Amino acid sequence: MKRHRVVTAGAGLAGLVMLGMGLPGQVVAAAEAHTEAAQASSALVDTMESELHRAMNSLGSTDNAGQQPKPYFMSYVVSDAEQASIGAQFGAITSSNASHRRFADVRIRIGTPAEDNTHGDHRNSALTTIPLPLTDDGAAIARSLWFATNRGYGKALDGYLKVKTDQEVRAKEEDGSPDFSREKEKVALLPLAPPLKIDRTEWETRLRELSGLFKQYPDVFYNTVALEASSETDYFVSSEGAKIATPNHVARLIVLGRTRAADGMDMFRAETFEADEAGHLPGQKVLAAKVTEMGKSLEALRVAPVTDPYNGPAILSGRAAAVFFHEVLGHRLEGQRQRGDEEGQTFTKLMGKQILPSFMSVSDDPTLTKFDGTWLSGHYDYDDEGQQARRVDLIKDGVLETFLMSRQPVAGFANSNGHGRAEVGRMPTGRQGNLIVTSSKTVNDAELRQMLIAEAKKQGKAYGLYFEDISSGFAVTTRRSPQAFQVIPLVVYRVYVDGRPDELVRGVSIVGTPQAALARIVATGDKAEVFNGICGAESGSIPVSAVAPAMLVSEIETQKQAQGNARPPILPPPTAGNSADAVGKVGGQ
């Protein structure tokens, strides 16, 4: 489980990366080897378990108002995290904080698995979230859980009554699947996450140096270099007998810079680096080179021409293709998208049919911690409903085989496949973890480029487009809006068919509809790349990864990005001969 409550502002899908711990075999071995030790050391788990069973045995008794229904399922889910963050801008520290937080999600279901208080629009009636005491004070923890359980039970009762009322007045639903699946309980108490250790003095020095490099680029009006690290243990206890504790230890470095063109268009570049601890992040020389590269890129982007709307062939780099698949395909293969009268259900009726070229396959494998040495953000050992993570083959040789399932069934899929995920304070839904795209029709980069030029000539185009870097994207999956997607590139080049040098352009976004876009993939590169990020949806913001090779599409549609009208800074930035620097020299005399 990875259940993060705080997301850095402005990072979006592209901006944040996290990492998981442990390989599948190690998870099982660790669970067996450390179960007794973890049980003995965790007053928190013991208190969660005893208070949950007391509530299950007590709720639903007869009182003056009559018989109240008993819950048929309850779970306590606790996120216990130490966090540290340091931020710097233009060579100075802007923030340096540390915190320890515990939150509990109390989930209560009333009715039956076939129909309960979470049905339809009332899904959140099962959830109550509270902060917990930070120490293992059993009495204080029990009292907090007692309060949240009473409040949650009343909320669940109200939700169940509304569900019953709704069913009396609405037409028959398209998908009559149950609201909750029956699953085998899991017991896996892994060792707790170690205490968080950060050399704050060293990292403040490093961040000052890195952010100070942006001062040599006068048109970069904003930058931030931030270190975020956390050591977190997540606990899950349920009335079915599940009892799980999983550790996560994460460190990430985020570099962001912004500039503004003369016409008012804002542009940014963002890079992230991750490891299992701060000491394993890249060295200062590597990071400094990346900051310098970003600064030069931003200076070039601000004077690049704005490209016109385009409809023609293009290559998406591996990173760009990874985001493309996450947005265009991945979200539409999440289980809950296949039920509900408001969902577009793009692929619901296409099970067993070809939705990708036959040379492509797609899986989601949250059990992987790395891909070719790169940490994968979407790794987890158990999902947020206590189900063990597992690999799911979604598409084989272009043919759709299954969906990403939580414990919310859909027609034809009655059980979870370990993909019920949520941020603290949200109900889990089927979500992506590590989405991995593979291809049997691969060529090297040079061949892929020649195929792009040939396709552009064939279509009578002066150029094709190459999307090198990507920021983020979003997908619309509801019926009331067009079933469309949008992906926001950061670095785009025109590749001319007459041999002219590639030309950097700006102000373009990729748009389209999923089935049309996926059908136009012609070939892929022979090297896969990783995109790590934070993805937001109805169950909150969670860490995800996507892995894909570069791909050539015969036709892609772009439109102009929204453009601001604010002028670039009128006053030039301070330099070594004036302002604060000059004051510093005077003070030194």
N, C-alpha and C positions, 0 to 999 in steps of 0.2 A: 504494500500500500504506500502511496505517496499522497499526502493530503495537505496541500499547502494553502495557507490562508492569505498570505501577503504576496502580491505580485508587483514587481517594479513598474511604475508608471512609464508609459511611452514605449515599452519594449515590444508589446504585441506578440504575435506568433513567432516572429523572427528573433525577438530580443533576448529570451531567456533560455538557458539550458540547465538541465539537472542531470544527475546520474543515479543509477541504482547500484545495489551490491549483490554479489553472489551469483553463481551459476546454478542451474536447476538441480544437478546432482548434489552440489554443496548444500543447497537449501534443505534437502531431505536429511542429509547426514547431520547437519547442524541442528535441525529440529530434534532428531533422536538423541544426539549427544548432550544437548543442553536443556532439555525439557525440565528435568528435575531442578537444575540450578536456577533456571528462570522462574519457575514456580515459587521456589523458596525465597527468591530475592524481590519478588514483585508484590508488594502489598496492594498496589493499584489494581492488578488483575484479580487478586483475591476479593477485593472489595467490590469491584465491578460484578464479578460472578455472583457473590452472595446477595447483593442488593437487587440484581436482576431477577434471581430466583424468588426472592421475597416478594417482589412486585408481581411476578407472574402468578404466584400462589394467592395473592391478596386481592388484586384488582378484579372487578366484576362481581362483587358480592351484592347481596340484596340490601337496600336501605329504604328510607321512607318514600323515595321516588320510584321504587320498584327495582326489578332485576336489571342490572347493567351488564352488557356483553363483556366477556373476558377477552383479552387480547389472545390471538392465536400465535403471534410471533412478536418478539422484542429483541432488540440488540442495543448494546452500548459500544460506541466507537470513539476511541480517545486518541487524539494527536498530541504528543508530548515532544516539544521541539525547543532546542536552544538555537538562537540565531544571532549572527553578527553581521554587520554591514558597515562599509566604509565607502564614502564617495569623495571624489575630487574633481575640480574644475579649474582649468587654466593654471595648474601648478599649485593649487591650494586645497586643503581639505574642507569639504562642505558639510560632511556629516560623519559621525563615528559612533555607532550605537551597538548595544548588545541587549538581548531579551531572552526570557524563558517563558514559554506559553503552553498552557494545556487547555484544550477544548474537547468537550464531549458532545457527540451527536447521539441523541436518544431517539430510536426509531420504534414506533408502535403500530402494529397492524391489527385491526378489528374486523371481524367478519370471517371470511374463509379465503383460502388461496384463489378460489374461483372469482370472488368479488369481495373486495375490502375497501377500506377508507381511502386508498390511494387511487381508485379507479378514475379514469378520464382526467379532468382538470384538477383533481383534488390530491394529486400525488404528494404534495408537500404537507398534507395534514398528518403524515406519519412522523414528521421530523421536528425535534426541538433541540436547539443548540445552546450550550452554556459554557462559560469558563469554569475550570476546576482548580482546586488548590494545587499549588506547585510542589508541595511536599507530600510524601506518602503517609499522610495522616488519615488513617482508615475512617475514623469517625467523621471528619470533615468532608471527605470525599463521598461517603455514604449519604450524608445530609444533602450535599449538592445534587447527587443523582436522584435522591428521593424527591426533591423539589422539582427537578426537571421532568421526572417521570409522571408526577401528578399533573403538571401542566400539559405534558405531552399526551396523557391519556384523555384529558378533556378536549384537546384539539383533535385527537383521533376520533372521539365520539361524535363531535360536531361534523367532521368530515364524512364519517360513515352515514350519518343521517342525511347529509346533502347528496351523497351518492344514491341512496335509496330513493330520494325524492326525484332526482334527475332521471333515474331509470323508469319512473312512472310516466314521465311526460315526453321523453325523447323517442325518436325512431330507433329501430334496431341498428346496432353498430355493424360495420363491415367485418371487423375482426372480433370475434367473441372469445379470444384467448383469455386464460386466467390472468389475474393481476400479479401472481407470485409463483415462482417455480419451486418444486420440492428438490432439494439437493442434499447430498451426504455431508454431514458436519465434518469440519477439519479441526485438528488440534496440532498446532505447530508454534511453540514458544521459542523463537530464536533469541540469541543473546542480545541484550539491550545495546542500543547505539552508544558508542563511547562518548565521554564528555567532549565538548567542543573546545579545541585549542587553536588560537590564532595569535601569531606574533603581531600585535597591533602596531607597534612602533615600526617594524620592518615594512609592513604593508602600507602604512601611511606614507612612508618615504617613497616606496615604489609607485604608488598612485599619484603622488605629487609630481614625480618625474615624468610619468607617462602622460598625464593630462597637460603638463606644461609644454609638451611637444606641439600641441595645437596652436600655441602662441605664434609660431612661425608662419601660420596661414591666416592672413588678415581677413579673409572672407568667411572663415568659420566663426559664426557669431555665438555658437553654443556647443559645449561638449561636456561629457561626463565620463569618468572612468570609475567603475564601482566594483567592489568586491562584496560578494554575498556568500556566506557559508552557514550551514545548519547541520545539526546532529539531531535526528528525529527518530523516535520510536512510536509506531502506531499499534494500537491494541484493538482487538475485535472480540467481543463476547456475545453469544446469542442464546436464546431460549432453546435452540435446537441442540446445543451442546458444543458449538464451535468455540474455540479459544485460541487466539492467534496473537503473536507479537512479532513485528518485523522492524528491523533497523534500517535507517537510511542516513548516510553521511555524505554531504554534498558541498562542493565549492564551485563557484562560477565567477568569472570576471567578464564584465560587460563594458564595451567601449562604444560610445555613440557620439557622432558629430553632425552638426546641421549647418547648412548654408542657404542663402537666398539669392536667386537670380535677379537681374535688373527688372524683369517683368513681374516680379512678385512671387514667383513659384519657389516654394520651400522644398529642399531636398535633404536627405540624410543618408548616412551610412552607419551600419551597426555590425559589430562583431562580438561573438561570445566565445569563451574558452571554459572548459569544465574539467573537473577531476574529482576523485573521491575525497581529497582534502586540499587545503590551500597550498601546502608544500609541494603538491604534484602538478600545479598549474605551470604553464610554459615559463621559461626564464625571461629575464628582463630584456635581453637582446631581441628575442623573438617578438615579444609584445611591442617593443619600441618600433621595430620594423613595420609591424601591422598598423600602428598608429600613424606612422609617416606615410604609408601607402594610402590610408584612408584620407588623410589631409590633402594629398595630391589629387586623389580621386574627386573630392568635393570641389576643389578649385577648378578642375576640368569640367565637372558637371554643370556648374553655375553658368558657364559660357557656352555650353553645348546647345545646338539648335533644338527647338521643340519639334518632335516628329508629328506628322499628320496621321489621322486614323488610317488603319492598314488592314488588309485582308489578304493573306498570302502565306507562303511557307516560312517556317521559322525553326530554329534550334533552341531548345531550353537546356541549359547546363544541368548537371546532375542535381545541384541544389534547387534550381528553379523547377525541375521536373518533380522533385520530391514534394515541394509545396503544392504544385499543380495536382498531383495525385491525392495528397491529403485533403485538399479542398474540393476538387471536382468529383472524386470517387469515394474517398474514405468516409466522409460524413454521411454519404447516402447509403453506406453499407452498415451503419450502426442500427442495431435491432429495433429500437423504438421508432425509427423513421418509417418502419413498415406497418405500423398500426396507428390508429387515430384518424379521425375524419379531417383533421387539419393538415396532415402530412402529405407531401407530394408523392411519396412512394415511387420514386423514379425507377427503382429496380425490383420492386416487390414481385411483380409478375414475370420476371425474367430469370427465375431460378432454373438452372440447367441449360440456359441459353448463352450464346456468345455475346459478350458486351465489350470485349477488348480484342485486338488482333490476336490470332492464334499463337503468335510467338511470345506472348506476354503472360506472366502469372503474378499474383499478388497474395501475400500473406501478412498476418500481423503476429509478431512474436515478442511479447513482453519479457520472455525468459532470457533474452539476450542482453548482456551488459555492454558489449562492444561490437563494433563492426569495423574490421580492418584496423583495429587499434584506436578507433574513435568511440568515446563514451556515447551511449544512447540514453537520451532523456526519458524515453518511454518505458524503461525497464521497471518492473515491480515483481515481487514474489507472490503476493496475494492481492486480489482486488479489494475494493472497499465494501464488498458484501461477504468477505471471508472465503472466496473461492480461489483456488490455486491458479496462478497464471499459466497459460498454455498457448502454444502456437496454434493459429487457426489459418488454414488454407482457404482464402476467400475466393480466389479465381485461379483456375488451373487451365493453362493453354487457352486463355481467353474466355473460358466458360465459368459463369457464376455458380458457386457451390454452397455458400452459406453467408451468414451475417455475424456481426460482432454483438454477442449477447450478454446482457446482464441477467438478473433473475426476473425480468419482466418478459414473459413469453410473447411470441408472435405466432401467427398461423404457420404451422409446419415446423416450428422450432420451440420446443417446450422447456429447454434447459439452458442454463448459463454455460458459456465457454470461457469464463474467467476474465470478462472485460467490463464488469460493472464498476465504474470509476466515478469519483466525485471529489470536489474540494470540500473542506470543512464547511458545514452549514448548508449542504446541498444533498439532494437525494441522488443516488447513483443511477446512471443510465449506461447503455452500451457505448463505449468510447474506444478510440484508437489508442494503441500503445506504441509499438515499433512497427510501422507500416513499411513493408519491404517489397519493392518491385523488382522482378527479374525478367530477363529477356533472352531468347535463343537466337535472335537476329541482331547481332552486334557487329559494329565496324569501329575502326579507330577514329580519333578526332579528325584527322585529315580527310579521311573518306567521307565522314559525316558532313564536313564542310562542303566538299565537292558535290555531294548529293543535294545539299541546300541550294547551291548555285545552279545546278542543273534543273532543279524543280522551279526555281524562280524564272529561269530562262523559258522553260516550258510554258509557264503561266503569263509570260510577257511582262514580268516585273523587272524593274531596274535594280532591285535589291531584295534580299531576304533579311530577316531579323535574327539576331543572336541575343538571347537573354542570359546574361552572365550571373547576375546576383539578384536576389529576390528579397522583398521585405516581409510581406504577409499576404493574406487573402481572406475572403469570406465566401460562404456558400449559402444560398437561400434554398431551404428544403420544404417550406410550407406551400399549401395549395393556393393561398390567397395572393401569392406573388409569383412572378415568373421563375421557373426552375433554372436559375442562372448562377454563375459564379463570377468572381472578380479576383484577380491576382495582381499585386502591385510590385512591379520590378523596380530595382534600384539602378542597375547598370545595363544598358541596352545599346547594341551596336547595329548599324546598317552594314550588311555584307554585300558589296556591289558585285554585279555579275560581270562588269567590264574590267575588273582587276584593280580598281581604285582601292586605296587603303580603307579599312573599316572605319566607320564614322560613329563616334559616340553621340547619342541623342538622349533626350530627356522628355518627361511629361507623358508617358504612355502607361496604360494599364491593360491587362489581358482580360477579355470578357468572353462570355459564350454560354452555351448550354451543354450539359455533361455528355449526353449520348452522342451528339454531333462531334464534340471535341475529341472524345476518346476514340472514335472511329477513324480519325485522320492521322493516327500515329503510323509513320512509314518505317522507321528503323530506330535503333538505339545505339548509344555508345557502348564501349566495352569496359568502362570503369564506373562503378557506382559511387555516389557521394551521399553524405549524411546531412540532413537538416534537422537541428534540434530547436525546440521552441516550447512556448506555453500556448495551449489552445483553449479558447473560451467557448462554452456552449451552455445548455440549460443546467448541466450538473456542475458548472463552475469552471475555473481555470486549472488545468492539469498539465503536467509535463508530457510531451509527446516527441516522437522522432519519426522521420520518414527517410527512406533510403531508396535511391533510384539512379539509373544511368541517365546520361544526356539523351534527349530524344528529338527526332526530326518529325515535325508535323507538316502535312501538305497544305494545311490552311489553318491559320489562327487569326482571330479578330482582335484588334486593339482599338481603344478609344483614348481621347485626351483625358489626362487627370484633371481633377478640380484644381483651379489655380487661384491663389490669393492675390490681393492687390496692395499689400503692404510693401513699401519701399525697403530696399536693403538699408542697413544702418547708414545714416547720413554722416555722423561723426566718425572719423577713422579710429581704429583701435589704438590704445596707447602703445608706444614703442619704447625702446631702451633709452630714449633721450628726454622723455617727459613723464607726466602723470605719476603713478605710484612708484615706478622705477626711479624717477628723479628724486622723489621724496625720500626713497630709501637711501640714495647716495648722500643726500644732505644729512639725514639722520646719522649716517655712518661717520660723517666728519665731526 
